[in-house]
């Protein structure tokens, strides 16, 4: 998932205004599930991109089991088909729900998406034309409270400079944490990216890890976001006892047309007439469209994040006594990454380049 996130970020970051929210884990899970039915050169391409090894079904199952250990994280995958499915494909994916596409109206699938994402994604991010032979949808949702919430009394308007240099006054939260909550990661240019980690409260399982990252001025999302999962050997402690964090409230929602990114990832064969999904169905199918909608909301109480990734398939041919305090102000383009409980797998990534906005109510 980390490798896919690295490679995909180059394409995802090419949004008109620079903002995005995305789920590398959601995309990986959706593509890996489809790859279970790939054969020949198509299977080889998927294995090279997703690094599943020769048994993608086992890799999917292992990923699901690992992610289920993260508190407040829900995940689900559903497949609806008009084409006959091979029984070995169904049995290889025991965590996936299967249904008939002719029996499921768009309204029904939209309801499935809403339920699976806790209402954060309201509908399927793709159309389902009559020519659709198979639809696979992966959903991830996280609704968690901060273990140490921000005090709303400390939230006030502070300046945020967007990617164009314009300055906006935006509602900004403020809290002081132990310096152990922050560190730096070196940049290739010689600068430093600062990372602040906020932990979520737990109700029995290991909580999710949320890291906010801000690089040197001018650094881009693909250059900065990977610092959130950089190995501990690259991290350097701050020369401080406490860290004062200034963080804008934000709400990002992005619909990403992933189809055009697949060739850059190395999966052009999966969208061509030469695609081989004979392990999925006896009919010749190809990936027609991959779309992901993702949303991330950050406020004083906690974080909400969700994604729905749809793969549509058609017929082929179709702290001291006086503590030293370092202030880290996220007052210009910055990123955030939500990781699983191990702090290693990027569930969600986001980049805030424009004026942060958070809808009231």
HELIX and SHEET records of a PDB file:
HELIX    1   1 UNK A    2  UNK A   12  1                                  11    
HELIX    2   2 UNK A   24  UNK A   35  1                                  12    
HELIX    3   3 UNK A   40  UNK A   50  1                                  11    
HELIX    4   4 UNK A   56  UNK A   67  1                                  12    
HELIX    5   5 UNK A   87  UNK A   92  1                                   6    
HELIX    6   6 UNK A  101  UNK A  103  5                                   3    
HELIX    7   7 UNK A  106  UNK A  116  1                                  11    
HELIX    8   8 UNK A  152  UNK A  154  5                                   3    
HELIX    9   9 UNK A  179  UNK A  181  5                                   3    
HELIX   10  10 UNK A  221  UNK A  224  1                                   4    
HELIX   11  11 UNK A  225  UNK A  229  5                                   5    
HELIX   12  12 UNK A  232  UNK A  234  5                                   3    
HELIX   13  13 UNK A  259  UNK A  261  5                                   3    
HELIX   14  14 UNK A  262  UNK A  265  1                                   4    
HELIX   15  15 UNK A  268  UNK A  271  5                                   4    
SHEET    1   A 7 UNK A  20  UNK A  22  0                                        
SHEET    2   A 7 UNK A 346  UNK A 352 -1                                        
SHEET    3   A 7 UNK A 334  UNK A 339 -1                                        
SHEET    4   A 7 UNK A 209  UNK A 214 -1                                        
SHEET    5   A 7 UNK A 192  UNK A 199 -1                                        
SHEET    6   A 7 UNK A 182  UNK A 186 -1                                        
SHEET    7   A 7 UNK A 235  UNK A 237 -1                                        
SHEET    1   B 6 UNK A  96  UNK A 100  0                                        
SHEET    2   B 6 UNK A  73  UNK A  81  1                                        
SHEET    3   B 6 UNK A 134  UNK A 145 -1                                        
SHEET    4   B 6 UNK A 302  UNK A 315 -1                                        
SHEET    5   B 6 UNK A 285  UNK A 298 -1                                        
SHEET    6   B 6 UNK A 250  UNK A 257 -1                                        
SHEET    1   C 4 UNK A 156  UNK A 161  0                                        
SHEET    2   C 4 UNK A 167  UNK A 178 -1                                        
SHEET    3   C 4 UNK A 242  UNK A 248 -1                                        
SHEET    4   C 4 UNK A 325  UNK A 329  1                                        
END                                                                             
